[in-house]
């Protein structure tokens, strides 16, 4: 018995001590949990999660439903349920990340899986190896999932072709960040009966945002009206051709919005400043107390983080009653648990089918 | 002493004399001697080539092939590239100057010519640098390079960044009677781009190569050609804007020429959704509207010629992610069939027109007086093509060192059966 299992229920440190979760007396017995997940498992067929654009509304809903079940089964992502014991999740991050990487690690650990960490610095890519070769090497060590982040769009897609294990995209350049999109959807769903019919605005650096490129498809597929808002240098008119509303003046769209998702200005991806100054950007687009007066009374304020206080959001809004920013972080673990679980189940089935064919 | 060669039972297709009829062709000592010779005029030792069911046309001429030697022999060599050219039906190719070191000296031109002479592939003509070191600053020694045997001046695939340099070079080259080639791009607008900048790039999150990066360069190029009365070829081009520009200046009688690559006539940017580096080609695969307009610009001669765009890169270089993989493709062995599939099968061009765009016209543009024609006295550089044969692209069969192609697995029509250089059958298709 692990030492932390002897911790009494209700220990005030239990909620904070996220790395050593309480394992005793699960809320739901394991067989009951597995049974409640079974119908959802049957409707998921992929051993990779690369983006939301290529998923159906049903598949997205399945991910969200499983995330909700697992969140509750782990008492808000704080307890362990040994659904994936004996499996190993490799984090292969070629770009810096703290929150997403830790969130994936925690998700794996909450489900009883082991994790192994690879970073770009110190790894073989620094010695000239291609990322695909690095990934193959890690796969050969016997991992079940590769969670990957890379500055170039499409790298997880290449890995999905090259590797036989599960592949999860944790962000490929400005392309997609599907678990971020899912956690945003889950957060909205927890506050509203349905995503269908809601008006959701994504505000800010759309051009360089993988969060935006996952959110737009997830929201559209689930029936939301999506507004993409920001300066024209960051918001292409071509979004209209893809069925989205494009806006350049936040104050004009604000009264219509049920949800506002404030995207960070990604200075690190911009070769040339797409607006004259941060000062000017904040004046035009920062969500502040004054702008809150234009908003609906029950507006949800979201931000994928890390947030730049004073640029896209001011402290009184970030920390105010409409902000669900920290709930998003917690939901991140839930959707990542769901993704790991569903991919693994699909992989098990595909392998079993492969064996029975041969 | 080269034996006499009689190509018989085929259809002679020669744009230079508007010829498209069954006939036979006699070549002696590496030259075309006559059409339809009488049996009594045939030398007793004549070698006969049967072209039943095939077209007999002047060998293809390519306006710019990267051969990568010296300096990047892992990508291609003069020998492998000139051999791949034969498989594709090319009898003359122009080798680009962007080797390492670049081709900007008498010795470098001589090196390429000697290497080509030792190989037994297509004829290799040398494009020498327009600027010293290919740096885009000062003119290279264009007069001395002409004496060394260079036929064209260009820094391509790099564009000429300086307006003043291009203007000077166009003026200077008038006395040399050699053309200048520019590959149009404004580097500042194209920086970092990996694919056509459009709706697909927006969704895929990939950095775009905007059409205006090409359009602005084309606009500059054609204006300077007009102002200097210089001999300028611009290409390959890939945009509607470029076509529009050429239409306008050509209607004013400006003698600027343009070319396009086969891959830009058959594929559009939607294939990038697979994120495979074999689709990272240059000029980039554009949206369908551009493809459609390019096809018709080839028909009405707004665009004069089709060039392979062969940019070989080794397998290991193409195995990286899309940002780090270079632009590249192996196209010498697929160009004719790609163009035939895009243009002839669709009824836009007939074969006579296609050979004009791929042989006769490119030979004129490059100033190769003895190529691109089956007239008596021309070089006996000939391609024999089965116009109806369908085949599937399989890069593992390529003679080129580079096996990256956006057309892998594509079903094409038009198969090169034999390629003849200087009256010698240098390539014959198996089977």
Interface residues (C-beta under 8 A of the other chain):
Chain A: X53 X130 X131 X132 X150 X151 X152 X153 X154 X155 X157 X158 X172 X173 X174 X175 X176 X210 X213 X236 X238 X239 X241 X242 X271
Chain B: X191 X192 X198 X199 X202 X203 X204 X205 X206 X274 X275 X276 X319 X320 X321 X322 X323 X324
